[in-house]
Amino acid sequence: MARVVRLATPPARRLVPDGVFDAFGWCDSDDLEWRAPVGSWDDATPIDGSDPARMVFVTRPGAAPFLPRELACLHAFGLGLTGEEALAPWAIDDATDELHAHRVRPRDALWLAADNLNALFWGLHDWAHFHSHGPFEQRAWTELQCDATALAWLWENRALVPLDEPSWDRVRRDVATLSRARFAGEGLALDESLLEASRLQALCAPPGDCARTTRS
């Protein structure tokens, strides 16, 4: 049995400088269909930058034939998948380029299979990539925007996941550690305020609306 959830993924504000993306928000994100086996959720997986296990974007029948594919059942378990195809996990960058080039909305082509918190976070991170095209020449900045958007979406959907505030904040702190290392690797310093909890909690709220922020 599969749990099917429509996660709200509203447009997030841009945090990074001009030029990091050449088509930021080229199409508005709205929601992401997420499926997980009933009773299998694991929220203890660390967010440490390793490849997410048991996560894949399953392709919708007849959609986006230009995407590199593998069998979905090689990566997602407990969902009854057999011959369904999925975006090859190594092809996230290819999908970002090709969905933009063909002007195919990600929601029309893909849904996410993920049974643990690490996988769900990286699925949301990739979902942010799919909606904002860039040359990927400023990796630390590019990943920061996608990290921030994924964290904002996790906050937005915390009741549905479910995810309590301390667990969300643990993810935020893990992600900040990864981001700090990326910036250091490029000889840059991370502006820590970009990943502050209050800023992320309000990232998808209309300007001036603080209703979604619970702490300063």
C-alpha positions as CSV (number, residue, x, y, z in Angstrom):
1,M,0.0,0.0,0.0
2,A,1.3,3.4,-0.9
3,R,0.7,6.7,0.9
4,V,0.1,9.4,-1.7
5,V,0.6,13.0,-0.6
6,R,0.4,16.3,-2.6
7,L,3.1,18.5,-1.1
8,A,2.6,22.2,-1.5
9,T,5.7,23.6,-3.3
10,P,4.8,27.3,-3.9
11,P,7.3,29.7,-5.5
12,A,10.1,30.7,-3.2
13,R,11.8,34.1,-3.3
14,R,15.3,34.3,-4.7
15,L,18.1,34.6,-2.1
16,V,21.1,34.4,-4.4
17,P,22.8,37.1,-6.6
18,D,21.8,37.9,-10.1
19,G,23.5,35.7,-12.6
20,V,23.5,32.5,-10.6
21,F,20.4,31.4,-12.5
22,D,19.6,32.4,-16.1
23,A,15.9,31.4,-15.7
24,F,15.0,31.5,-12.0
25,G,11.4,30.2,-11.6
26,W,11.0,29.7,-15.4
27,C,7.7,28.0,-14.5
28,D,5.9,28.4,-11.2
29,S,6.1,25.4,-8.9
30,D,2.8,24.5,-7.3
31,D,2.8,20.9,-5.9
32,L,4.7,17.6,-5.9
33,E,3.1,14.2,-5.8
34,W,5.0,12.2,-3.2
35,R,4.5,8.5,-2.5
36,A,5.9,6.3,0.3
37,P,5.1,2.8,1.5
38,V,2.7,2.9,4.4
39,G,4.4,2.4,7.7
40,S,8.0,2.7,6.4
41,W,8.8,6.3,7.1
42,D,12.3,6.9,8.5
43,D,13.0,10.4,9.8
44,A,16.3,9.6,11.5
45,T,18.4,9.5,8.3
46,P,21.1,12.1,8.5
47,I,21.4,14.9,5.9
48,D,25.1,14.5,5.2
49,G,25.5,15.0,1.5
50,S,25.6,11.3,0.6
51,D,23.4,10.0,-2.3
52,P,19.9,9.5,-1.0
53,A,18.8,5.9,-0.8
54,R,15.4,4.7,-1.8
55,M,14.5,7.9,-3.7
56,V,13.6,8.3,-7.4
57,F,11.5,10.5,-9.6
58,V,9.1,8.2,-11.4
59,T,8.1,9.3,-14.9
60,R,4.4,9.6,-15.9
61,P,3.3,7.4,-18.7
62,G,4.0,9.0,-22.1
63,A,5.6,12.1,-20.6
64,A,9.0,13.6,-21.3
65,P,10.5,10.9,-23.5
66,F,13.7,12.9,-23.7
67,L,14.7,12.2,-20.1
68,P,17.3,9.5,-19.3
69,R,15.6,6.6,-17.6
70,E,16.0,3.5,-15.5
71,L,13.6,1.0,-14.0
72,A,11.9,2.7,-11.0
73,C,11.9,-0.6,-9.0
74,L,15.7,-0.5,-8.8
75,H,15.5,2.5,-6.5
76,A,12.0,2.6,-4.8
77,F,10.6,-0.3,-2.9
78,G,7.3,-1.2,-1.3
79,L,5.2,0.7,-3.9
80,G,4.4,-2.2,-6.2
81,L,6.5,-0.8,-9.0
82,T,7.4,-3.3,-11.7
83,G,8.0,-2.0,-15.2
84,E,7.5,1.7,-14.5
85,E,10.3,3.9,-15.6
86,A,12.1,6.7,-13.6
87,L,14.5,9.5,-14.2
88,A,18.0,8.0,-13.9
89,P,19.3,9.2,-10.6
90,W,22.5,10.4,-12.2
91,A,20.5,12.6,-14.6
92,I,19.3,15.4,-12.3
93,D,21.3,18.0,-14.2
94,D,20.2,16.6,-17.5
95,A,16.5,16.8,-16.4
96,T,17.0,20.4,-15.2
97,D,18.3,21.3,-18.7
98,E,15.9,19.3,-20.7
99,L,12.7,20.2,-18.9
100,H,13.6,23.8,-19.3
101,A,14.5,23.4,-23.0
102,H,11.3,21.5,-23.8
103,R,9.2,23.8,-21.5
104,V,7.7,20.7,-19.8
105,R,6.4,21.4,-16.4
106,P,8.0,19.0,-13.9
107,R,4.7,18.0,-12.3
108,D,3.4,16.9,-15.7
109,A,6.4,14.5,-16.1
110,L,7.4,13.3,-12.6
111,W,6.3,12.2,-9.2
112,L,8.6,11.4,-6.2
113,A,9.1,8.1,-4.5
114,A,10.9,8.5,-1.1
115,D,10.6,6.6,2.2
116,N,12.9,8.6,4.4
117,L,13.6,12.2,5.5
118,N,17.0,12.4,3.7
119,A,15.5,11.2,0.5
120,L,12.5,13.6,0.8
121,F,14.8,16.6,1.4
122,W,16.9,15.8,-1.6
123,G,13.8,15.2,-3.7
124,L,12.6,18.6,-2.8
125,H,16.0,20.1,-3.5
126,D,16.0,18.5,-6.9
127,W,12.4,19.8,-7.5
128,A,13.7,23.3,-6.9
129,H,16.5,22.7,-9.5
130,F,13.9,21.6,-12.0
131,H,12.0,24.9,-11.7
132,S,15.1,27.2,-12.0
133,H,17.5,26.8,-14.8
134,G,21.1,27.9,-14.4
135,P,24.6,27.3,-15.9
136,F,25.7,25.7,-12.6
137,E,28.9,27.8,-12.7
138,Q,28.5,29.0,-9.1
139,R,27.8,25.7,-7.4
140,A,27.7,27.0,-3.8
141,W,25.2,29.7,-4.6
142,T,23.1,27.4,-6.8
143,E,22.9,24.7,-4.2
144,L,22.1,27.3,-1.5
145,Q,19.0,28.4,-3.3
146,C,17.8,24.9,-3.8
147,D,18.6,24.0,-0.2
148,A,16.7,27.0,1.1
149,T,13.7,26.3,-1.1
150,A,13.6,22.6,0.0
151,L,13.8,23.6,3.6
152,A,11.0,26.1,3.1
153,W,8.9,23.4,1.5
154,L,9.6,21.0,4.3
155,W,8.4,23.6,6.7
156,E,5.3,24.3,4.6
157,N,4.4,20.6,4.7
158,R,5.6,19.6,8.1
159,A,2.1,18.5,9.3
160,L,1.7,16.3,6.2
161,V,5.1,14.7,6.3
162,P,4.9,14.6,9.5
163,L,7.9,16.5,10.8
164,D,8.0,18.3,14.1
165,E,9.9,21.6,14.5
166,P,13.0,20.2,16.3
167,S,13.4,17.6,13.5
168,W,13.0,20.3,10.9
169,D,15.6,22.4,12.6
170,R,18.0,19.5,12.8
171,V,17.7,19.2,9.0
172,R,18.3,22.9,8.7
173,R,21.4,22.8,10.8
174,D,22.7,19.7,8.8
175,V,22.1,21.6,5.5
176,A,23.8,24.7,6.8
177,T,26.9,22.6,7.5
178,L,26.9,21.3,4.0
179,S,26.4,24.7,2.5
180,R,29.2,26.2,4.7
181,A,31.6,23.5,3.3
182,R,30.6,24.3,-0.3
183,F,31.3,28.0,0.1
184,A,34.6,27.3,1.8
185,G,35.6,25.0,-1.1
186,E,35.1,27.9,-3.4
187,G,37.0,30.3,-1.2
188,L,33.8,32.1,-0.1
189,A,32.2,32.7,3.3
190,L,28.6,31.7,3.8
191,D,26.2,34.5,4.9
192,E,24.6,32.5,7.8
193,S,21.6,34.7,7.9
194,L,20.4,33.2,4.6
195,L,19.7,29.9,6.3
196,E,18.2,31.3,9.5
197,A,15.0,29.5,10.6
198,S,12.7,32.6,10.5
199,R,13.9,33.5,7.0
200,L,13.3,30.0,5.6
201,Q,9.9,29.7,7.3
202,A,8.8,32.8,5.5
203,L,10.5,32.2,2.1
204,C,7.3,31.2,0.3
205,A,5.1,33.7,2.1
206,P,3.8,36.8,0.2
207,P,6.0,39.8,0.9
208,G,5.1,41.3,4.3
209,D,3.2,38.2,5.4
210,C,4.8,36.8,8.6
211,A,2.0,34.4,9.4
212,R,4.0,31.3,8.6
213,T,7.0,32.3,10.8
214,T,6.8,31.1,14.3
215,R,10.0,32.4,15.7
216,S,12.5,35.3,15.1
